[in-house]
Amino acid sequence: MSEANESVAAYEPVLAVVFDVGRVLVQWDLKALYGKLIADPARLEWFTRHVVSEEWHFQHDAGRDLAEMVAARKAEFPGHDELIDAYATRFLETIPGNVPGSHDLVRTLASRGVPLFAITNFASPFWKEYRSAEPLFDLFGDIVVSGDEKIVKPDPAIFDLAAARFGYQPQAMLFIDDNAANVAAAKMLGWQVHHFENAEKLRLDLAARGLLG
């Protein structure tokens, strides 16, 4: 178990499991879209680092208006209008598939009656589009979406909001995220945590906590 995954003996039993979405349940990579549109590897790398970058996208996760973002980016990087527009119109193509094994763990937990929730940094319109086609989230009692709340992880406020909505004390919930800063923020607020690397390590942690039988 990694250092971020706390010793299970030191904590109260887990009464609910809280998942991140991107890179825990679903793959996410801007290059999954832009690799289709930009043939030159060097230009692809430059574009996804400097134009439509993860840092820029994070502003949309935080609730910034999409049309405003796109217009400003076009003004900043003239000559890339069609590529920048693709971010707005083809975002789901940045999600190439599910993280192997994670959906099976969600279904197993649900079958055992474990309450499931999620906290995700996800832009509001993109989440609505993605969620409508993904029945896995029918198994979740509630999902806090950063774009709806205009609060992003690792801001402690989003964890406090989630705890209030989910109805459990932080120490009674296991929070699972691939981002070390998010895991650290939750830990500071008293949540039990798992720093996600892959589904097999998560399975072992869940089993050690008695959540898989």
Secondary structure, DSSP 8 states (H G I E B T S, - for coil): --TTS--GGGS----EEEE--BTTTB---HHHHHHHH---HHHHHHHHHHTS-HHHHHHHHTT--HHHHHHHHHHHSTT-HHHHHHHHHSGGGG--SB-TTHHHHHHHHHHTT--EEEEE---HHHHHHHHTT-GGGGG-SEEEEHHHHT--TT-HHHHHHHHHHHTS-GGGEEEEES-HHHHHHHHHTT-EEEE-S-HHHHHHHHHHTTS--
